[in-house]
């Protein structure tokens, strides 16, 4: 599910396709209707966007997105919510999202929590050097949904990743993007970035300098999620 032009699945989509998965991208911002249920699919990938999870006047499909996420949780369907996708998951499941007092933009080091070491998707991130990821968010989860298992945190944002059930994950950061992907974001968010004391070109350059590391780390993450989707496939195979 793509919420805005320029916020596609990027390297996550590339890795999933290479894993043999068929991506069906719904773009409600461009007029695509969202399905009423996720029954015809094997997994649900909910991407980011500049709007917040409560901004239904700006993005009237957000309520339908929340309904799909609630159904995915009820079915324990393999799901990955990224940035806005995680925020929508939080709200859909009874948690709360707030405007961040210290927004994160650019590279950020993540700290794995103890449950991450036992998590099917996140366990490899707990070994060796702490992972870093691209951040681009002004909203954050304030209160986790009941039953959520926290997996990652950071200095500025308490809830960087969590799991619902065994197969539904939300991440506040952007595992899908590299420098070219965020270049346009820097252009459109010049004002907000300047207000944070950030230079857009410097943010992009910093990400570019770590691109090899980011590609390997989060590409492998995407592949693991794709393997989980494949292993738990329940939807009929489409011709």
C-alpha positions as CSV (number, residue, x, y, z in Angstrom):
1,X,0.0,0.0,0.0
2,X,1.6,3.3,-1.2
3,X,0.2,6.5,0.3
4,X,2.0,9.1,-1.7
5,X,4.0,9.6,-5.0
6,X,7.7,8.9,-4.4
7,X,7.1,6.6,-1.4
8,X,7.2,3.2,-3.1
9,X,8.7,0.0,-1.8
10,X,12.1,0.7,-3.4
11,X,14.8,-1.9,-2.3
12,X,12.3,-3.8,-0.2
13,X,10.2,-4.3,-3.2
14,X,13.2,-5.3,-5.3
15,X,14.2,-7.9,-2.8
16,X,10.7,-9.3,-2.5
17,X,10.4,-9.6,-6.2
18,X,13.7,-11.3,-6.5
19,X,12.5,-13.7,-3.8
20,X,9.7,-14.7,-6.2
21,X,6.9,-12.8,-4.6
22,X,4.3,-11.0,-6.7
23,X,3.8,-7.4,-5.6
24,X,0.3,-5.9,-6.0
25,X,0.8,-2.2,-5.3
26,X,-2.4,-0.3,-4.4
27,X,-2.1,3.5,-4.7
28,X,-5.1,5.1,-3.1
29,X,-3.6,8.5,-3.5
30,X,-3.9,7.9,-7.3
31,X,-7.5,6.6,-7.1
32,X,-6.9,2.9,-6.4
33,X,-9.5,1.3,-4.2
34,X,-8.2,-0.7,-1.2
35,X,-9.5,-4.3,-0.8
36,X,-12.1,-4.7,1.9
37,X,-10.2,-7.7,3.3
38,X,-6.6,-9.1,2.9
39,X,-8.0,-12.6,2.2
40,X,-6.7,-12.7,-1.4
41,X,-3.1,-11.9,-0.3
42,X,-0.3,-13.6,1.5
43,X,1.2,-10.6,3.2
44,X,0.5,-6.9,3.7
45,X,3.2,-4.2,3.2
46,X,2.0,-0.7,4.3
47,X,4.4,2.1,3.4
48,X,5.1,5.6,4.5
49,X,3.9,9.1,3.6
50,X,4.0,12.7,4.7
51,X,0.6,12.6,6.4
52,X,0.0,11.4,9.9
53,X,-2.3,8.5,10.9
54,X,-5.1,10.8,11.9
55,X,-5.0,13.0,8.8
56,X,-8.1,11.5,7.1
57,X,-9.1,14.8,5.5
58,X,-5.8,14.8,3.7
59,X,-5.9,11.1,3.0
60,X,-9.4,9.7,3.3
61,X,-8.3,6.1,2.8
62,X,-6.5,5.9,6.1
63,X,-9.5,4.4,7.9
64,X,-9.7,1.6,5.3
65,X,-6.0,1.1,5.7
66,X,-6.5,0.7,9.5
67,X,-9.3,-1.8,8.9
68,X,-6.9,-3.9,6.8
69,X,-4.3,-3.8,9.5
70,X,-6.7,-4.9,12.2
71,X,-7.8,-7.8,10.1
72,X,-4.1,-8.7,9.4
73,X,-3.5,-8.7,13.2
74,X,-6.6,-10.9,13.8
75,X,-5.4,-13.4,11.2
76,X,-1.7,-13.1,12.3
77,X,-1.0,-12.5,8.6
78,X,2.6,-11.5,7.7
79,X,2.6,-7.7,7.8
80,X,5.2,-5.0,7.7
81,X,4.2,-1.4,8.4
82,X,6.9,1.2,7.6
83,X,6.8,4.7,9.2
84,X,3.3,5.9,8.6
85,X,2.5,2.2,8.2
86,X,3.6,1.5,11.8
87,X,1.7,4.6,13.0
88,X,-1.5,3.3,11.3
89,X,-0.9,-0.1,12.9
90,X,-0.5,1.6,16.3
91,X,-3.8,3.5,16.0
92,X,-5.7,0.6,14.4
93,X,-4.8,-1.6,17.4
94,X,-5.6,0.8,20.1
95,X,-2.3,2.6,20.7
96,X,-1.7,6.3,20.3
97,X,0.6,8.4,18.1
98,X,1.8,11.9,18.8
99,X,3.9,14.6,17.2
100,X,7.5,14.0,18.1
101,X,9.3,16.5,20.3
102,X,12.5,15.6,18.5
103,X,11.8,14.4,15.0
104,X,14.4,12.1,13.4
105,X,15.7,12.7,9.9
106,X,18.7,11.0,8.4
107,X,20.8,8.1,9.7
108,X,20.0,6.9,13.2
109,X,21.5,4.2,15.3
110,X,19.0,1.7,16.6
111,X,19.2,-0.2,19.9
112,X,17.8,-3.8,19.9
113,X,15.8,-4.8,23.0
114,X,15.9,-8.2,24.6
115,X,12.8,-9.6,22.8
116,X,14.5,-8.8,19.5
117,X,17.0,-11.6,20.1
118,X,14.2,-14.1,20.0
119,X,12.3,-12.5,17.1
120,X,12.1,-14.4,13.8
121,X,12.6,-11.2,11.7
122,X,14.8,-9.1,14.0
123,X,17.2,-11.6,15.7
124,X,20.0,-11.2,13.2
125,X,20.0,-7.4,14.0
126,X,21.0,-8.1,17.6
127,X,24.4,-9.6,16.6
128,X,27.5,-7.4,16.1
129,X,27.4,-3.7,15.5
130,X,24.1,-1.9,16.4
131,X,22.1,-1.4,13.2
132,X,21.5,2.0,11.7
133,X,18.6,3.1,9.5
134,X,17.2,6.0,7.6
135,X,14.7,8.1,9.6
136,X,12.2,10.6,8.2
137,X,9.4,11.2,10.7
138,X,7.7,13.9,12.6
139,X,5.2,11.6,14.3
140,X,5.8,8.7,16.7
141,X,4.1,6.0,18.7
142,X,3.5,7.3,22.2
143,X,1.6,4.3,23.6
144,X,2.0,0.8,22.2
145,X,-1.1,-1.3,21.5
146,X,-2.0,-3.8,24.1
147,X,0.0,-7.0,23.5
148,X,2.7,-5.3,21.4
149,X,6.2,-6.6,21.9
150,X,8.8,-3.8,21.7
151,X,11.9,-4.8,19.6
152,X,14.0,-1.7,18.9
153,X,14.4,1.8,20.4
154,X,16.6,4.8,19.8
155,X,17.8,7.9,21.7
156,X,15.1,10.1,20.3
157,X,12.2,7.6,19.8
158,X,11.2,5.0,22.3
159,X,9.3,2.8,19.9
160,X,11.3,2.1,16.7
161,X,9.9,-1.4,16.1
162,X,7.4,-3.8,17.6
163,X,5.6,-7.0,16.9
164,X,1.9,-8.0,17.2
165,X,1.2,-11.7,17.5
166,X,3.9,-13.7,15.7
167,X,3.8,-12.2,12.2
168,X,2.9,-8.5,12.3
169,X,5.7,-5.9,12.5
170,X,5.8,-2.2,12.6
171,X,9.0,-0.1,12.1
172,X,9.3,3.7,12.5
173,X,12.4,3.9,10.3
174,X,12.7,3.3,6.5
175,X,14.4,0.0,5.6
176,X,13.3,0.5,2.0
177,X,15.2,3.7,1.1
178,X,18.6,4.7,-0.1
179,X,20.1,8.0,-1.0
180,X,18.4,8.4,-4.4
181,X,15.0,7.6,-2.8
182,X,15.2,10.3,-0.2
183,X,16.6,13.0,-2.5
184,X,13.1,14.1,-3.5
185,X,12.0,14.1,0.1
186,X,14.8,16.5,0.9
187,X,13.6,18.8,-1.9
188,X,10.0,18.8,-0.8
189,X,10.8,19.1,3.0
190,X,13.4,21.9,2.7
191,X,11.4,24.2,5.2
192,X,10.9,21.5,7.9
193,X,14.5,20.3,7.6
194,X,15.9,23.8,7.9
195,X,13.7,24.3,11.0
196,X,15.5,21.2,12.5
197,X,18.9,22.8,11.6
198,X,19.4,20.2,8.8
199,X,20.7,20.8,5.3
200,X,18.8,18.5,2.9
201,X,21.9,17.8,0.6
202,X,24.0,16.9,3.7
203,X,21.3,14.4,4.9
204,X,21.3,12.7,1.5
205,X,25.1,12.7,1.3
206,X,25.3,11.1,4.7
207,X,23.0,8.3,3.7
208,X,24.9,7.9,0.4
209,X,28.1,7.4,2.3
210,X,26.5,4.4,4.2
211,X,24.7,3.0,1.2
212,X,26.6,-0.3,0.9
213,X,25.9,-1.0,4.6
214,X,22.3,0.0,4.4
215,X,21.7,-2.1,1.2
216,X,23.1,-5.2,2.8
217,X,21.5,-4.8,6.2
218,X,18.0,-3.9,5.1
219,X,18.0,-5.9,1.9
220,X,18.6,-9.0,4.1
221,X,15.8,-7.9,6.4
222,X,13.4,-7.6,3.4
223,X,14.4,-11.1,2.2
224,X,13.7,-12.5,5.7
225,X,10.3,-10.9,5.7
226,X,9.6,-12.3,2.2
227,X,10.6,-15.8,3.3
228,X,8.1,-15.5,6.2
229,X,5.4,-14.5,3.8
230,X,6.2,-17.5,1.6
231,X,6.4,-19.9,4.5
232,X,3.0,-18.9,5.9
233,X,1.2,-18.6,2.5
234,X,-2.5,-19.3,2.9
235,X,-4.0,-17.3,0.0
236,X,-4.7,-19.2,-3.3
237,X,-1.9,-18.9,-5.8
238,X,-3.0,-16.4,-8.5
239,X,-2.4,-17.3,-12.2
